[in-house]
Amino acid sequence: MDTKALLKKVRKIEIKTRRLSDNVFGGEYHSTFKGRGMTFSEVRQYQFGDDVRTIDWNVTARYQEPFVKVFEEERELTLMLAVDISGSAFFGTQQQFKKEILIEMAATLAFSALQNNDKVGLILFSQDIELYIPPKKGRSHILRIIREMLEFEPQFKGTSVNRAFEFISAVLKKKAIVFLLSDFVCPMDYEKTLRIAAKKHDLTSIRLYDPREEAIPNLGLIPLMDSETGKMQWVNTQSKKLRQAYEANHKDLVTTFSRLHQKNGAGTIHCSVNESYVKKLLAYFKARL
């Protein structure tokens, strides 16, 4: 992708996702993810309706009229986005590849954090950590994150959510808001690292899937290629047994994903590529209030 085309695409994503974060998600994000506490800001004269528990009795005694303490939220939060860029992210049977939707979701969350003056960082992972951008504030930093998600060429095609969780725990020393975005088509060997990450951080995993990953239609004898290994295999989709096994395998993946996250106190969002991720995110935020 040449520079002009890349900048055009970055701008297009910025316009779409920033509008969403400004008009839809900003307030929900702020309400869902609280700061670390309240800090003293100033004292001012008592006004009707103020909580009497906030009266500063020393200042009140000095000036012979009531004054109250004003506190503000200590907002300094960090949002870390861990985005799957493995081979399966380039799969799609609808209007977009999964990767394109993952980028839009991540950008929307990033601009919501920007609106609340939070730091944002990025991890791109496949079967290993491909790229790490430390958390910073500012619009130019968010645009860099979007550019990297669009342009970065992964070295590997496999997926290791286990490696992503392991890296998150190692690199983030203080509690952070973490969103891990993936299709979770990977080995289910991540319970230990998930538990450690969820205990330390406010962790939410977003599972994005394509309808063709839930069930395979009867199309006769067709060639199928594994996007992560590159292996090609002819499959007889007329076989009812094969189609049932395919569906059972996907259901097992979903069940395990949900069970592991619920067991370890992490949030989850399931979103199909043909569903509105806007509605999914909003519903998730509102459910946490």
N, C-alpha and C positions, 0 to 999 in steps of 0.2 A: 504494500500500500504506500503510494507516494505521499509526501508531506501535505500537499494541498488537499488530497482526498481524506487523509487522516484528520486534519484540522476541521474539515467540513463535517466529518462523522462525529468528532468530539463535540462540536458545537450543537449538532442536532440532538445528541444525547443530553447535553447540558440543558438545552431549552425544555425538552420534554420532562426530564427528571427533576429539574429545579422547580418547574411549575408545580409538579406534584408535591414536592417537599414543602414549598412555600404555602400552597393553598390547602393541602390535605394532611400531610404528615408532621409538619413542624410542631404543632401543639400537642399532637398525640405522642410524638417521640419525647418531647420535653416532660410530659406528664408521666410517661411510662418509665423513663430512666431518670431517677432522681439524683441530685448531687450528693456529696458526702456528708452534708449536714447544713446547719444554719450558722452564720457568723454575724457578729455585731457590726452594724453599719453606722448608725448615728442615733442621736436622741432628738425628738421634736415634741412640740406641744401636744397635749392630749386632745384628741378629736372624738366627737360623739361616735360611739360604736367600737372604739378601741378596746381591746381586752385589758381589763384592769390588772391582770397578772404581768403585763409588760411595763407597768409604771416603774420609772427609775426614782426611787424614794429619796436618794441623796440629792439629785438635781431638783426634784420637786420641793424639797425642804429649802434649798438654797434660793430658789426664785419665787417661792410661795405660790406656785401654781403647778398643776400637774404636767409632767413630761413623761413620755414613754420611750422605751428602747425600740429601735427598728433593726430587724435582722433581715439578711438576704441569703439566698441559697448559695452555698459554696459549690459552684457548678462544675468546676474543672473535671471533666470526664473524658475518657478515651474510648473511641469506637474502633475496633479492629475488624476488618473484613477479610475473611479467608475464602478465596474463590477457586473452585475446581476448574482447571484448564486442561484436563486430561482428554484423551481421544474421544471418550463418550460424550463430552460436552459439545462436540461438533456434530451430534446426531439431531435430526429433526424431520418429522413427516408432516408438520403443519406449515405455518408461514415463516417461522424463525427457527434457527438452531437453538439448542438449550443455552449455549454460551452467550448468545445475544441477549436473551432474557435475563440470565444471571448478571450480566453487566448492567443492564437497566435497573435491576433490583438493587444491586450494590451501589450504583450511582445515586439512586433515590435516597437510600439510607445515608450516604455520605453527605449529600446536600442538607438533609435533615439535621445531621450533626453540625454541619457548618453554620446553619441558621441559629443553633443553640451555642455557638462558640466552643464546640468540643473539638478535640484532636481526632484525626482519622489516620489510620494506618492500613496497609494492604499486604496480604500474603497471597501469592499465586502458587498453587500446588498441583502436582500430578502424583506420581508415585514417590516424589521427593519435593522439597521446597524449591520452587523455580525462581521466585523473586520475593524479596522482603523490602517494603518501604516503611520506615519508622513513622510513628504518628506525629503529625504536625497540624497546625491550623491554617486556614486561608483558602481562598478560591483557587489560586494558582496551584496549590498543592492538590486539591480535589481534581482539577483538570489533568494534572500529571497522572493521578491514579487512573482516571478514565482512559488516558492515552495508553498507559501500560496494559490495561485490561484488553484494549482493542488490538494493540500492535504486537504484544509480546509473543514470541514463538517458543513454545515449551520444548525442552530437551527430551522429555519422556512422554509416553502416551498412557501409561498405566495410572491407577488411582490408589492412593493410600491416605484415607482419612485419619488413620492411626498416626501417621507421620505428621499430618497437619496439627492434630491436637497436641502431640508431643512438642512441636515447635512453639505453639501458642503458649504453653505453660513455661517453656524455657525462656522465651524472649520478653514476655510481659511480666514485669516484676510486681506491679500494682494491679489492683482489681480493675477490670475493663469490661466494656460491653462488647461481646464477641458475637458476630454472625458468621456462621460457616455455611457457604452456599455450594451445593453439590447435588448430583443425582443419586449419590450414595450407592452406585453400582460398583461395589468394591468388596474386598474381604471384610467380614464382620469381626475383625480382630481388635477393635478400638475401644472396648469397654473400659479398660484400665486408664488409658489416656483421656478418654471422655470424662471419667469420674474425677480425675485430677483437675482437668480444665474447668469443669462445671462447679467444683468446690471452690475454686479460686476466683472465677469470673462469672458475670451474668451472661450465660451462654445460650444461644439459640441456633439451631440447625434448620436450614431451609432445604427441603428435598424437592427438587424440580424434576418432573418426569414427563415423558411423552406417552400418549395413549397406546402406541404400538409396543411399549415396554410392558404394558399390563397384559395384553393378549395378542396373539398372532392370528391373522385371518387365514382362511383356507384358500391358498393361492396355488396349490399344486406343488410341484418340485421347483424350488427357487434357491439361488445362491445367497448365502448370508455371510457377511464379513464382520469379524470382531474388530471394532474401531480401535481397541487398545493393544491388541496383539498382531493385527494385520492378517490373521488366519481366515481363509475362505473355506466355507463348507456348504455342500448342497443339502438342503433340508426338505423333506417331504411334509409339507404343511397339511396335506390331506389326512394325515394320521391324527385321529382324535386323541390318542394317548399322548402324542408329542405335544399337541396344543394344551392339553390339560396339565402336563408336566411343566410347560412354559409358564402358564398362569400360576401354578402352585409355587414355582420358584420365585416369582415376583411377589406373591403374597407373603412368602416367608421372609423376603428381604424387608418388606414394609413392616411386618410384625416385629421383626428383630430391631429395626431402626427405632420404632416407637417405644418398645419395651425398654431398650437400653437407655434412652433419653429420659423417659419417665422415672425409671428406677434411680437415676443419678441426678435428678433435679434440673435437667436442662429443658429448655423450651423447644418446640418443634412446629414447623409449618410445612404442610404438604401442598404443593401447587403443580397443577398440570400446565403444559405449555399453552393449552387452549383456554385456560382460566385467567381471570384478571388478578395479577399479582397485587394490584392496588387494593382490591377488596380483601385479599388474604392478609396483607400486612395490617390493614386497618382493623380487621376483626381480631387479629392477634394482639395488637396494641390495646384495644378496648377491653379485651378479656383479661388483661393484666392489671387494669386500673383498680 
